[in-house]
Amino acid sequence: MAKQYSPRAVEKSWYEWWEKTGFFVADANSSKPPFVIVLPPPNVTGALHIGHALTAAIEDTIIRWRRMSGYNALWVPGMDHAGIATQVVVEKKIMRERHLTRHDLGREKFISEVWEWKNKYGGTILQQLRRLGASLDWSRESFTMDERRSKAVTEAFVRLYKQGLIYRDLRLVNWDSVLLTAISDIEVDYIDIKERTLLKVPGCNEPVEFGVLKKFAYPLEGNLGEIVVATTRIETMLGDTAIAIHPEDERCRQFHGKFAIHPFNALW
């Protein structure tokens, strides 16, 4: 008998037996009351960390308790494709290994690269969950980019659109000049700049100056002069359609209701 407990020697064989025997498989035809938990799908961009282990341990405790309490308990496993996060990781990989972009590969080949990444790192995640002893029903394993889930997402968006709950419109977006797509607010890193700062910007050979007030003037109709505007984001002038002035500012009272000429395109 071993002098001390060895998890590697004991737990692996027990889990294989549990899985082979079908202890974790829920019966769709069971008359028992159902109880279902969906594992929050971990991102396929890497391996599990201690936070995943905590969540899995809590959910495993609940699902085992319900299973022993007479419920037809189902714990659904799966992984999340993580959207742009995975795309960035895969793009860096093919650039590092083959000096190619996703545009060089084309859509279909790039998607196959993503699936290859998923199979490699997704397998690591699934083995980690097994090592934790998670009593998941592996016969129902899902991936958020597989055919069934993709069809469900498309169906949901079409229904929501037909019901008028979602719509297409013109809005300001966070545009990524490298990915050439809009990204969500959560994927934007904000930097507080308190003084003149030079930052590298994709597509620019030289660092770009930020944190400095720029001034430009709007010429006014009828030779009334001009209004000077100061901003740290001079590129937003391309979308300017009006100038707001304080109604009680005596310096600008004569400009009320007048038209200004856009300095970029010379339109009123």
C-alpha positions as CSV (number, residue, x, y, z in Angstrom):
1,M,0.0,0.0,0.0
2,A,1.3,3.4,-0.9
3,K,2.5,5.6,2.0
4,Q,0.6,8.6,0.8
5,Y,-2.4,9.4,-1.4
6,S,-1.6,9.9,-5.0
7,P,-4.4,11.7,-7.0
8,R,-2.8,10.8,-10.3
9,A,-2.9,7.1,-9.6
10,V,-6.4,7.1,-8.2
11,E,-8.6,9.8,-9.6
12,K,-7.9,9.2,-13.3
13,S,-9.1,5.6,-13.3
14,W,-12.2,6.4,-11.2
15,Y,-13.2,9.1,-13.6
16,E,-12.7,6.9,-16.6
17,W,-15.0,4.3,-15.0
18,W,-17.6,6.9,-14.1
19,E,-17.7,8.2,-17.6
20,K,-17.7,4.7,-19.2
21,T,-20.5,3.6,-17.0
22,G,-22.7,6.6,-17.9
23,F,-23.2,7.9,-14.4
24,F,-23.3,11.5,-15.7
25,V,-25.7,11.0,-18.6
26,A,-29.2,12.4,-18.2
27,D,-32.1,10.3,-19.5
28,A,-34.3,12.3,-21.9
29,N,-37.2,9.8,-21.2
30,S,-36.9,9.8,-17.5
31,S,-40.0,10.4,-15.3
32,K,-37.8,12.0,-12.6
33,P,-38.1,15.8,-12.1
34,P,-35.5,17.6,-14.3
35,F,-32.6,19.7,-13.0
36,V,-30.3,21.4,-15.5
37,I,-27.1,23.5,-15.2
38,V,-25.2,24.8,-18.2
39,L,-21.5,25.1,-17.5
40,P,-20.5,28.7,-18.2
41,P,-18.5,27.9,-21.4
42,P,-14.8,28.8,-20.8
43,N,-13.0,30.7,-23.6
44,V,-11.1,28.4,-26.0
45,T,-8.2,31.0,-26.0
46,G,-6.3,29.2,-23.3
47,A,-6.3,26.9,-20.3
48,L,-8.5,26.9,-17.2
49,H,-7.5,29.0,-14.1
50,I,-8.4,28.8,-10.4
51,G,-11.6,30.8,-11.0
52,H,-12.9,28.1,-13.4
53,A,-12.0,25.4,-10.8
54,L,-14.0,27.3,-8.2
55,T,-17.1,27.5,-10.4
56,A,-16.8,23.9,-11.5
57,A,-16.5,22.7,-7.9
58,I,-19.6,24.6,-6.8
59,E,-21.7,23.5,-9.8
60,D,-20.4,19.9,-9.4
61,T,-21.5,19.9,-5.7
62,I,-25.0,21.1,-6.7
63,I,-25.5,18.7,-9.6
64,R,-24.3,15.7,-7.6
65,W,-26.6,16.6,-4.7
66,R,-29.6,16.9,-7.0
67,R,-28.7,13.6,-8.7
68,M,-28.6,11.8,-5.4
69,S,-31.8,13.5,-4.4
70,G,-33.8,11.8,-7.1
71,Y,-33.6,14.4,-9.9
72,N,-32.8,13.7,-13.6
73,A,-29.8,16.0,-13.3
74,L,-28.1,17.3,-16.4
75,W,-24.9,19.3,-16.4
76,V,-24.1,20.5,-19.9
77,P,-20.5,21.0,-20.9
78,G,-19.2,23.3,-23.6
79,M,-16.7,25.9,-24.7
80,D,-17.0,29.5,-26.0
81,H,-15.3,30.5,-29.3
82,A,-14.6,33.9,-27.6
83,G,-15.1,35.8,-30.9
84,I,-12.5,38.5,-31.6
85,A,-10.3,37.3,-28.8
86,T,-9.8,33.9,-30.5
87,Q,-9.4,35.6,-33.9
88,V,-6.6,37.8,-32.6
89,V,-4.8,34.8,-31.0
90,V,-5.0,32.8,-34.2
91,E,-4.0,35.7,-36.4
92,K,-0.9,36.3,-34.3
93,K,-0.1,32.6,-34.6
94,I,-0.3,32.4,-38.4
95,M,1.7,35.7,-38.7
96,R,4.4,34.4,-36.3
97,E,4.6,30.9,-37.9
98,R,3.9,31.7,-41.6
99,H,4.1,35.5,-41.9
100,L,0.5,35.5,-43.3
101,T,-2.6,37.5,-42.5
102,R,-6.2,36.2,-42.4
103,H,-6.7,38.0,-45.7
104,D,-3.9,36.1,-47.3
105,L,-5.5,32.8,-46.2
106,G,-9.1,33.7,-47.1
107,R,-12.3,33.1,-45.1
108,E,-12.6,29.3,-45.3
109,K,-8.9,28.6,-44.6
110,F,-8.9,31.0,-41.7
111,I,-12.0,29.4,-40.2
112,S,-10.2,26.0,-40.4
113,E,-7.3,27.5,-38.5
114,V,-9.7,28.6,-35.8
115,W,-11.1,25.1,-35.6
116,E,-7.6,23.7,-35.4
117,W,-6.9,26.0,-32.5
118,K,-10.1,25.0,-30.8
119,N,-9.4,21.3,-31.2
120,K,-5.9,21.8,-29.7
121,Y,-6.7,24.1,-26.7
122,G,-10.3,22.9,-26.3
123,G,-9.0,19.4,-25.7
124,T,-6.8,20.8,-22.9
125,I,-9.8,22.5,-21.3
126,L,-11.9,19.3,-21.5
127,Q,-9.1,17.2,-19.9
128,Q,-8.7,19.8,-17.1
129,L,-12.5,19.5,-16.3
130,R,-12.1,15.7,-16.2
131,R,-9.1,16.1,-13.9
132,L,-11.3,18.2,-11.6
133,G,-13.8,15.3,-11.5
134,A,-16.6,17.4,-12.9
135,S,-19.7,15.1,-13.4
136,L,-20.6,16.6,-16.8
137,D,-22.8,14.8,-19.4
138,W,-20.1,14.6,-22.2
139,S,-22.6,13.2,-24.6
140,R,-24.1,16.8,-24.8
141,E,-20.8,18.6,-25.3
142,S,-21.3,21.9,-27.1
143,F,-19.1,24.6,-28.8
144,T,-20.6,28.0,-29.5
145,M,-19.4,27.9,-33.1
146,D,-20.6,24.4,-34.0
147,E,-23.3,23.9,-36.5
148,R,-26.3,23.5,-34.1
149,R,-25.4,26.5,-32.0
150,S,-24.6,28.7,-35.1
151,K,-28.0,27.9,-36.5
152,A,-29.7,28.7,-33.2
153,V,-28.0,32.1,-33.1
154,T,-29.0,32.9,-36.6
155,E,-32.6,31.8,-35.9
156,A,-32.7,34.0,-32.8
157,F,-31.4,37.1,-34.6
158,V,-33.8,36.6,-37.5
159,R,-36.8,36.3,-35.1
160,L,-35.7,39.3,-33.1
161,Y,-35.3,41.3,-36.3
162,K,-38.8,40.3,-37.5
163,Q,-40.3,41.2,-34.2
164,G,-38.7,44.7,-34.4
165,L,-36.6,44.1,-31.2
166,I,-33.3,44.6,-33.1
167,Y,-32.5,46.8,-36.0
168,R,-29.8,48.2,-38.2
169,D,-28.9,51.8,-38.0
170,L,-26.0,54.3,-38.3
171,R,-24.2,54.7,-35.0
172,L,-20.7,55.6,-33.8
173,V,-18.7,52.5,-33.2
174,N,-15.3,51.4,-31.9
175,W,-13.5,50.7,-35.2
176,D,-10.4,48.6,-35.0
177,S,-8.0,49.7,-37.8
178,V,-6.1,46.3,-37.7
179,L,-9.0,43.9,-37.5
180,L,-11.1,46.2,-39.8
181,T,-14.2,45.6,-37.8
182,A,-16.3,47.2,-35.1
183,I,-15.5,46.0,-31.5
184,S,-17.5,46.2,-28.3
185,D,-16.9,48.6,-25.5
186,I,-15.5,45.8,-23.3
187,E,-12.8,45.2,-25.8
188,V,-11.5,48.8,-25.8
189,D,-8.6,49.7,-23.5
190,Y,-8.8,53.3,-22.3
191,I,-5.7,55.4,-21.5
192,D,-5.8,58.6,-19.4
193,I,-3.5,61.2,-21.1
194,K,-2.7,64.2,-19.1
195,E,0.0,65.8,-21.3
196,R,1.4,65.6,-24.8
197,T,2.0,61.9,-25.6
198,L,3.3,60.1,-28.7
199,L,1.6,56.7,-29.3
200,K,2.1,54.1,-32.0
201,V,-1.0,53.8,-34.2
202,P,-1.5,50.8,-36.6
203,G,-1.1,52.0,-40.2
204,C,1.1,55.0,-39.2
205,N,4.9,54.8,-39.7
206,E,5.5,57.5,-37.1
207,P,4.1,57.9,-33.6
208,V,0.9,60.0,-33.4
209,E,0.6,63.0,-31.1
210,F,-2.2,62.8,-28.5
211,G,-3.2,64.9,-25.5
212,V,-2.8,68.3,-27.2
213,L,-5.5,70.8,-27.9
214,K,-5.8,71.6,-31.6
215,K,-7.5,74.8,-32.8
216,F,-9.3,75.3,-36.1
217,A,-11.7,77.9,-37.3
218,Y,-15.2,77.8,-38.9
219,P,-15.6,80.7,-41.4
220,L,-19.1,82.4,-41.1
221,E,-21.4,83.5,-43.8
222,G,-21.7,87.1,-44.8
223,N,-18.1,88.0,-43.8
224,L,-19.0,87.8,-40.1
225,G,-15.6,86.4,-39.2
226,E,-15.0,83.0,-37.8
227,I,-15.5,80.8,-34.7
228,V,-12.4,79.1,-33.3
229,V,-12.9,75.6,-31.9
230,A,-10.4,73.7,-29.7
231,T,-10.4,69.9,-29.4
232,T,-8.1,67.0,-28.6
233,R,-9.9,64.9,-31.3
234,I,-9.6,67.0,-34.4
235,E,-10.5,64.0,-36.6
236,T,-14.1,64.2,-35.3
237,M,-14.6,67.5,-37.2
238,L,-15.5,65.4,-40.3
239,G,-18.8,64.6,-38.6
240,D,-19.6,68.1,-37.4
241,T,-23.0,69.4,-38.5
242,A,-23.6,72.3,-36.1
243,I,-21.8,74.7,-33.6
244,A,-23.3,75.1,-30.2
245,I,-22.7,78.4,-28.4
246,H,-23.9,79.7,-25.0
247,P,-27.1,81.7,-25.6
248,E,-25.9,84.4,-23.1
249,D,-22.4,84.8,-24.4
250,E,-22.3,88.4,-25.7
251,R,-19.3,87.7,-27.9
252,C,-21.4,85.3,-30.0
253,R,-24.8,86.9,-29.9
254,Q,-24.6,88.1,-33.5
255,F,-23.9,84.6,-34.7
256,H,-27.3,83.1,-33.6
257,G,-29.0,81.5,-36.5
258,K,-26.2,82.1,-38.9
259,F,-24.4,79.4,-41.1
260,A,-20.8,78.4,-40.8
261,I,-18.6,76.9,-43.6
262,H,-17.0,73.5,-42.9
263,P,-13.3,74.1,-43.3
264,F,-12.8,70.6,-44.8
265,N,-15.3,70.5,-47.6
266,A,-16.4,74.2,-47.8
267,L,-20.1,73.3,-47.4
268,W,-22.6,75.3,-45.4
